[in-house]
Amino acid sequence: MLLSSINTPVSINDWFLLVMIVSMVLMILIMGPYWKSYKTSIRSMYKFSTPDGDVEYPLFSTLGFVTVFVLSCIGIAIALVLYSQDVSVEGAEPLLTLFSVSTVIVLCFVTKLLLYTIVNNLLYKSQAINLKPLRWNCFVVMSFSVGGFVILMLAFIVHFFSLPLFLLLVLSYLVRILIISGRIFKIKTSLFKNRSSNSGFILYLCAFEIVPVIIELGFLNEYIGLI
């Protein structure tokens, strides 16, 4: 798949393209009114010279956070299916694959948010961190939604400009690296800014950022052959 995707543009059936368009429109409608908040939030992730001690995120309702989270999972799944499957075939097969991949991504990231909540509640009660767990979860969803939107936009660019599929893989992982890097910086400056030791920060970092990425890469290589 890797070699063939370097020079091969992607072709998409009409139903799959419709899902892409609807997902993009919904994300623009939901996230668009909060673009200033998103801009402030993203900037705060990369203020290395004058780091913010708090986290910033758009003030969505609970339904808004859930919706943008699910749409972000769909956006990532679209890019993944585009790269790994033949979505030019007629019928519902590409959509069924998309649904399956989206469900797996949703479950994985919901599990990660639950683990964040459990661990951060314990750390907050022990005063190891001063940031409320709910605020951190909102920040994580914000950063995740930015990545999902950009990756979905990259899928559109690859399709409409007939670019090689391999470019979608490279750029998507570049986006992931940038988002994770910003989140790691905020873990240090917002979660572990006062009383926690460096060893605590490293353990937290490995458990929630480094190890999940290693598992993800191993899964993609073993079952989908993306690497």
C-alpha positions, -999 to +999 in steps of 0.1 A: +000+000+000+028+024+009+046+022-025+015+023-046+001+053-027+030+075-034+020+083-070-017+074-070-044+100-065-075+091-046-110+084-061-141+085-039-176+072-045-205+097-042-218+086-008-185+087+008-179+122-006-213+133+007-203+122+042-170+141+039-189+173+028-216+170+055-189+164+082-169+194+070-200+217+069-211+207+104-176+213+118-175+247+102-210+256+115-202+244+151-166+256+154-168+287+132-185+310+158-158+301+183-128+307+160-115+335+182-115+312+212-098+285+191-072+310+180-065+320+216-064+283+228-040+272+201-017+302+207-016+293+244-003+258+235+029+273+220+037+302+242+071+288+251+087+321+262+057+332+283+037+300+291+001+303+303-006+287+337-042+279+327-059+262+298-081+279+272-109+264+252-142+274+235-172+275+259-193+249+241-223+234+258-220+197+268-238+188+236-214+210+216-184+193+231-198+159+223-208+168+188-175+184+179-157+154+194-176+128+174-172+149+142-135+150+148-133+112+152-152+109+119-128+134+102-098+113+113-115+081+103-122+095+068-085+102+063-076+067+076-101+050+054-091+071+024-055+059+028-061+023+037-092+013+017-106+015-018-133+041-015-140+043-052-162+011-052-199+016-055-223+008-027-223+011+010-191-009+017-168+023+022-194+038+045-196+007+066-159+007+069-160+044+078-186+037+105-165+009+120-133+029+120-151+059+135-166+038+162-131+024+172-117+059+173-145+072+194-142+043+219-104+047+221-105+085+228-135+081+252-114+056+271-085+080+272-108+108+285-121+085+312-086+077+322-077+114+323-107+120+345-099+092+370-062+100+373-067+138+374-094+135+400-069+116+422-042+141+416-065+170+422-077+157+455-042+151+466-033+187+455-006+173+431-023+194+404-044+226+407-063+224+375-098+209+377-101+177+357-131+189+337-112+219+325-084+196+313-108+173+295-124+204+277-089+215+266-081+180+253-113+179+233-105+213+219-070+203+208-084+170+194-111+189+174-085+211+158-065+181+147-097+164+134-107+195+114-073+200+099-069+163+089-104+163+073-094+195+054-063+177+042-084+148+030-104+173+008-072+188-005-058+154-015-090+145-032-098+177-051-062+184-062-056+147-071-026+145-048-008+113-038-024+094-009+010+091+008+009+129+013-023+126+033-006+102+057+025+123+061+006+156+067-019+139+090+009+126+112+026+160+112-007+175+125-008+148+152+028+156+162+021+193+165-011+189+185+006+163+209+036+186+213+014+215+223-005+193+247+027+180+263+038+216+268+005+223+286+008+192+308+041+207+321+029+243+324-007+239+335-010+205+352+025+200+367+034+236+372+039+238+410+042+209+434+047+178+413+082+163+407+097+159+373+094+121+377+056+126+381+054+146+350+074+120+330+052+092+342+021+111+333+036+120+299+045+084+291+011+070+303-011+095+284+009+107+254+039+085+245+026+050+251-008+055+234+011+068+202+033+037+203+003+014+206-015+033+178+015+029+154+018-007+162-019-013+156-019+005+123+011-013+111-001-048+122-038-046+111-040-019+084-005-018+070-002+020+070+035+020+078 
